[in-house]
Amino acid sequence: MNETLQNLQFSSNTLFLMLGAIMIFAMHAGFAFLEVGTVRQKNQVNALVKIITDWSISTIVYFLIGFPIAYGISFWMDAGSLSNLFNGKIVVGARGFDLVHCFFLTTFAACVPAIISGGIAERAKFWPQLFAGAILAGLCYPLFESIIWGRFTFFQDWLVLNTGAKFHDYAGSVVVHSMGGWLALPAIVILGQRIGRWTNGVSQGIPVSSIPFLSLGSWILAVGWFGFNVMSAQDIAGISGLVAVNSLFAMVGGIIFALIFSKNDPGFIHNGALAGLIAICSGSDVVHPFGALFIGGIASIIFIFGFHLETEKLKIDDVLGVWPLHGITGSWGGIATGIFGQKFMGGTGDVSLTAQIAGTFAAIIVALVAGTFVYITLKHTVGIRLSQEDEMRGADLSIHNIGAYPEQDIHG
Amino acid sequence: MKYIIAIIQPTRLEAVKSALSNIEVFRLTVSDVQGIGRQKGHTETYRGHEYQINFIRKVKLEIAVDDKFAEPTIKAISQAARSGAEGKIGDGKIFMLPLEDVMRISTGERGTEAI
């Protein structure tokens, strides 16, 4: 009887993580379509190819390097042993738990290049960016992951000693989203503005190609997000309906606040949903649904004003707005957990604001240092930017030799 | 023979086409065009950035007619293309040009025969 129960436990957990992995894998279609709709038509094919190839490279590097760094488990063994691997030990009947656990966490790591991709769109060289994605998803992201979620506990131990609580990031507002967004910032600045974004000091809006496509991207991301957050329990016994409903409320908070503060702007409304979801990842298991509503709503306001500040005042040409969206609202999510997680705010009270701030700023520093190092090195070795002529033709024809709508291009 | 070019609101195309059918003008060429006139442009906003749209979409009709059809044709177009009874800025214009010759490619017919 005990053996049957244990079998059921192993198989349910493997299924649980695999379903989560599939839902987050689906979110990468969302990243793709968010970018396809937001870039000009001449760069749509490039957006699609970048997301699917970044995904594939991330899978390999995370399996070989990233997961072993973060959790101390590597997969150099025969297939029979692999299917019995459970938390790095051979446990008969483990149903390939560690493998599917790695698959699940790969979907997080692969978000990092996918996030950066949206910021540097329409002007970056293809291969250098693919290489940068491999370094960031295979090395930089797992290093930070290892000190927050993984095997290196010195930072969390130090926080517990000094603040009484660990840095709490349930599903990765900070570890995944702010890491991606703050890595993207140096990449975007080092790459420079797209040709024609500013002429003689006057801001020139570059129109998006398709609001239906970018909205579809937002929808796909939002649906998959319930796997991202809920399945972050990583164990079916730890599943929590609170996480699901908090995610939902943060999302609708993001949408409603964006509706009001952007004066019914479709771009901000669809990105507002994402801002809410990004901000709630961290505290989705410790805040109250009404707290989540405001975490999401405030995230949306931060995104709207942050995007304006970034693109119009600081003149940083962040095509999808990934720094304010993933970076700043991700950081907000980390800090918000320390506020809305407190007992007097209706939360569970197991968090420390000081620890949240410390963890959030640690991510910012790591991301800025790593991003600056990787992109400056690439810029001065292989170059990261398309030639002026290639950029004007569009990345589709320059890199892939085909446009998004070949039938329209062929005349007589 | 006359060559009539009319620039109209895209939304009035169906009404103009049926008005022309009523006076037995069945042959016309239609194209999508953009232009600037008294109607001026409009602004669109996306993620807080304003986009000035200067060129407005219109539909251009081109019709070749015998002299006796010329006046009824422009009358039919002008009535059907008007927004409301009063008409509005942006309803478009009709140009009438003398037409020197016509040839039907399939048969080689010339002049009024070919119209």
Interface residues (C-beta under 8 A of the other chain):
Chain A: S203 G205 P207 V208 I211 S262 D265 P266 G267 F268 N271 I304 F307 H308 T311 E312 G321
Chain B: T45 Y46 R47 G48 H49 E50 Y51
